[in-house]
């Protein structure tokens, strides 16, 4: 379902180019201190290795030294509070046994940019921008290391830090007494504060005895085989653990209070193994799409009382997956424990609903430095999913789509909006929807054959849909006079370019050609209507959504503000801010005058929310800068 997650890594990198350019290559020395020259609010001042960084004061960065405070810190009164000497990151500390609730100062080593030589991290690490470990390079993180990522909750910047392993390896192996922490740098952390740990094309990475918290997505792996064991994954905005085209091994972990699925395996994972984990207090525990795997000997509890309108279930599988689910115990779960599609080959055996049972005991403790008293997606959620309805760049003039949830397809054609649903009331696969843009009224049409819609286009005669799981583009139509309950007519299909690398997202048409966003957003394919590549639009569009209108493309990500306007030659000529989190599909509605029009976006917001996610935006000022 989320091929876009890999692309999100590229979004973060683009948004923080200013920082990355200053720190283009990190030294192999594990304690090399970064050096930022910016003197703006919240920026780092130059520090030498080992410099003590004091605790946070109001309206200052947690890493910005204050001279007066430094003098005060020299007059420490001993002994220190007990939690500041217990060698545990707990009770509101800024770093390990230092800072914030501890009166002694902290020393942080800054990391930012690309890593091109083997490197080891230890102690207190501050990741100030997106870090990439390149091919053939190993990043080793020693037991007890505290890795804090720069947080950002302002939709106009969203310069959230993250970590990506691109062909290299991550060796993050702690132990029961010295867990490795991946967390937010905020003194009041919330879900979604930083990006993620993304592992791509890696066969020797390993995460053991680690804590991953407060991220947009916990740990994702693509074309990899990464064991994640004896770890805690919590307070994540979307998926705790995610995989595509991988062979993941998840054992002895504790996963709780994550925003969507605790574990999601989508798009051609093979022989995934999920065993002896403790799942508790989330929305959905395990989900498979177009993947194979085994779920056995796990303990699931408290998936019963959801505070959202999202249908409750504990384990789910769809899109021709093959799963074995056996020997699991489930306690205080909803009436619908298993949501298994009819096209899934499943073996379910010896799964017991229990009461009064104690969860498994691991060799590590569920220690916390901060706590969030809700599950992401709940009403109390503090993450900013929906932004200002009007700013200097655009104005939201309409919201529709309640009860339709999120998706990745949207197009405006002949006065109506069209998209695919997340459910199938008419046919065997996801329904095709016709939406009145004024009233929001919906007509449904059956579909048998398109299973994973990721980008919808209209050339004036036919619809085209990019199927991210089948890695094909389908041409189809609605018969003249088609009514609610009728079926679409699929005419033909063809493979996408580089299908062997996996599916992609984002499709548009200018009437003559089709335009498909490259899997990693590196360019936009130009295709004829038979699927032949006839050119490329040279623009980095990692967001995966695209539309065309009035002679221009609009794409998500690739520019400073987020929604980018470009010519057919790939020249960036305009930009506006999104109106909510993650515009996963875009559509252009022409106005009566040829120069005008409106940009529609199908936003993700929170995936569990049943809110109107389709926004119509009037463009106020799309000038650059």
URSULPE-V485225 format. One record per backbone hydrogen bond with DSSP energy under -0.5 kcal/mol. CO is the residue of the C=O (numbers start at 1). NH is the residue of the N-H. E is the energy in kcal/mol with one decimal. If there is no record, write none. Layout:
co: (CO;CO)
nh: (NH;NH)
e: (E;E)
//
This chain:
co: (2;3;3;4;5;6;6;7;8;9;10;11;12;14;16;17;18;19;20;21;24;26;28;29;34;40;48;52;53;57;61;63;66;67;68;69;70;72;73;76;81;82;88;92;95;95;98;98;99;99;99;104;106;106;108;109;111;111;113;114;114;115;119;121;123;123;124;125;125;126;126;127;130;131;132;132;133;133;134;137;138;138;139;140;140;141;142;145;145;146;146;147;148;149;150;153;154;154;158;161;162;163;164;164;165;165;167;169;170;170;171;171;172;172;175;178;178;180;181;182;183;186;190;193;194;195;195;196;196;197;198;198;199;200;202;205;206;207;208;209;210;211;212;214;214;215;215;216;218;219;220;221;222;224;225;226;227;227;228;229;231;232;233;234;235;236;238;239;240;241;242;243;244;246;248;249;249;250;251;253;254;255;256;257;257;258;260;261;262;263;264;264;265;267;269;272;273;273;274;275;277;277;278;279;280;283;284;285;286;287;288;289;290;291;292;293;294;295;296;298;298;299;300;301;303;304;314;314;315;316;317;318;321;322;323;324;324;325;326;328;329;330;331;332;332;335;336;337;337;338;339;339;341;344;345;347;349;350;352;352;354;360;365;368;369;375;378;383;385;389;393;393;394;395;395;398;400;401;408;411;411;413;415;416;417;418;419;423;431;432;433;433;434;435;435;436;441;443;444;445;446;447;449;450;452;454;455;457;462;463;464;465;465;466;466;467;467;471;472;472;473;474;475;475;476;477;479;483;486;488;489;489;492;494;496;498;499;506;508;513;513;514;515;516;518;521;523;523;524;525;525;526;526;527;528;532;535;536;537;537;539;541;545;547;549;552;553;554;555;555;556;559;561;562;562;563;564;565;565;566;567;571;574;576;579;581;581;582;582;585;587;587;588;589;593;596;598;598;599;600;601;601;602;602;606;608;609;611;613;613;614;615;615;616;616;617;618;618;622)
nh: (5;6;7;8;9;9;10;11;12;13;14;15;16;17;20;21;22;23;23;24;114;116;120;32;47;43;51;54;106;60;64;65;70;71;72;73;74;75;76;78;84;85;90;101;97;98;94;95;94;101;102;99;53;108;110;126;128;129;132;26;116;134;140;142;125;146;109;127;148;111;128;150;113;164;115;134;166;168;137;169;119;140;171;121;142;173;145;147;181;125;148;183;127;185;161;155;157;158;160;195;131;198;133;166;167;200;136;139;172;206;141;173;174;208;178;144;175;211;147;213;149;189;193;152;216;216;217;163;198;220;165;200;222;167;225;227;172;229;174;180;232;182;234;193;194;192;237;238;197;242;199;244;201;247;227;249;207;229;251;209;254;212;256;214;214;259;260;218;219;264;221;266;223;270;273;228;251;275;230;278;233;280;235;235;376;283;284;240;241;287;243;266;289;245;292;294;250;275;296;252;279;299;255;301;257;313;262;263;316;265;318;267;268;322;272;324;274;326;276;300;329;279;331;281;334;306;285;286;339;288;341;290;345;293;347;295;326;349;297;352;300;354;302;303;304;337;314;314;315;340;317;341;344;346;323;325;327;352;330;354;332;362;367;91;92;378;381;385;581;396;620;621;391;397;618;616;614;404;455;413;418;416;437;413;435;411;433;431;421;445;419;435;443;417;437;440;436;434;485;432;488;429;451;430;468;506;466;464;459;476;457;467;474;454;468;471;472;496;467;474;494;465;491;492;463;489;482;486;446;490;477;491;475;473;499;501;502;517;515;510;511;527;508;525;521;541;518;525;537;516;527;534;535;514;531;528;526;538;524;539;541;544;556;554;552;549;566;547;557;564;543;558;578;557;564;576;555;573;574;553;570;567;565;563;387;604;605;584;604;602;589;600;590;598;596;591;589;600;617;587;603;615;584;585;609;310;611;613;603;615;400;601;617;397;398;599;395;620;575)
e: (-2.0;-0.9;-0.7;-2.0;-1.1;-0.6;-0.8;-1.8;-2.3;-1.8;-2.3;-2.4;-1.0;-1.4;-2.4;-3.0;-0.9;-1.0;-0.5;-0.7;-0.8;-0.5;-0.5;-1.3;-0.7;-2.1;-2.4;-0.5;-2.7;-1.6;-1.5;-0.7;-2.5;-1.8;-1.8;-2.7;-1.1;-1.6;-0.7;-0.6;-2.0;-1.7;-1.1;-1.3;-0.6;-1.5;-1.3;-2.5;-0.7;-0.8;-1.9;-2.6;-5.8;-0.5;-0.6;-2.8;-1.9;-0.8;-2.1;-2.6;-0.6;-2.1;-2.8;-2.6;-0.6;-2.6;-2.4;-0.6;-3.0;-2.4;-0.8;-2.5;-1.2;-2.5;-3.0;-0.7;-2.5;-0.7;-1.9;-2.6;-2.1;-0.6;-2.9;-3.0;-0.5;-0.9;-1.6;-0.6;-2.5;-3.2;-0.6;-2.6;-3.3;-2.0;-2.0;-0.6;-2.0;-2.1;-1.7;-3.2;-2.5;-2.9;-3.1;-0.7;-0.9;-3.3;-1.7;-2.8;-0.7;-3.0;-2.7;-0.8;-0.6;-2.6;-0.5;-1.0;-1.5;-3.0;-2.8;-2.1;-2.8;-0.7;-1.3;-1.1;-2.1;-1.0;-2.2;-2.5;-0.5;-2.5;-3.5;-0.5;-2.6;-2.6;-1.8;-0.7;-2.5;-2.3;-3.0;-2.1;-2.4;-3.0;-2.2;-1.4;-1.2;-0.8;-2.5;-1.5;-2.0;-2.3;-2.6;-2.1;-2.7;-2.2;-0.6;-1.2;-2.1;-0.5;-1.4;-1.6;-2.7;-2.8;-2.0;-0.9;-0.5;-3.2;-2.2;-2.4;-2.0;-2.3;-1.8;-2.4;-2.0;-2.5;-2.1;-2.6;-0.6;-2.4;-1.6;-3.0;-2.6;-2.2;-1.0;-0.5;-0.6;-0.7;-1.7;-1.7;-2.1;-1.7;-1.6;-0.5;-2.5;-2.3;-1.8;-2.7;-2.9;-0.5;-2.3;-1.3;-0.6;-2.5;-2.7;-1.9;-0.9;-0.6;-2.1;-2.4;-2.3;-2.9;-1.9;-1.6;-2.6;-2.2;-2.1;-2.0;-2.6;-2.2;-1.2;-0.5;-2.6;-2.8;-3.0;-1.6;-0.8;-1.1;-1.4;-1.7;-2.6;-1.6;-2.5;-1.4;-2.2;-1.8;-2.1;-3.1;-0.5;-2.0;-1.1;-2.6;-2.9;-2.6;-1.7;-1.0;-0.6;-1.1;-0.5;-1.2;-2.7;-0.6;-2.1;-0.5;-1.6;-0.8;-2.0;-3.1;-1.7;-0.6;-2.8;-0.6;-0.5;-0.5;-1.9;-1.0;-1.4;-2.5;-1.8;-1.3;-2.9;-3.0;-2.2;-1.7;-2.1;-0.6;-3.1;-2.7;-2.5;-1.9;-0.6;-0.5;-2.5;-1.7;-0.5;-2.9;-3.4;-1.7;-3.7;-2.4;-2.7;-2.2;-1.6;-0.5;-2.4;-2.5;-0.6;-2.4;-2.6;-2.5;-3.1;-2.7;-2.6;-2.5;-0.6;-0.5;-2.7;-1.6;-2.5;-2.4;-2.1;-2.3;-2.8;-0.6;-2.7;-3.7;-0.7;-1.5;-1.0;-1.9;-3.3;-0.5;-1.6;-2.3;-2.7;-1.3;-2.5;-2.8;-2.1;-2.7;-2.9;-0.6;-1.7;-0.5;-2.7;-2.8;-0.9;-1.9;-1.7;-1.9;-2.9;-1.5;-0.5;-3.0;-1.9;-3.2;-2.0;-2.2;-2.5;-0.5;-2.9;-1.8;-0.6;-3.0;-1.1;-2.6;-1.9;-2.3;-2.7;-0.7;-1.9;-2.2;-0.9;-1.2;-1.6;-2.2;-1.7;-2.6;-2.3;-1.9;-0.6;-2.9;-1.5;-0.5;-0.6;-3.8;-0.6;-2.2;-2.3;-2.8;-1.5;-2.8;-1.8;-2.1;-3.0;-2.4;-1.9;-1.4;-1.7;-1.5;-1.8;-2.7;-0.5;-3.3;-0.6;-2.6;-1.4;-1.1;-2.9;-0.6;-2.5;-2.1;-0.8;-2.6;-1.4;-0.9;-1.7;-0.6;-0.9;-0.7;-2.9;-0.7;-2.5;-2.2;-0.5;-2.7;-1.1;-2.1;-2.3;-0.6;-1.6)
//
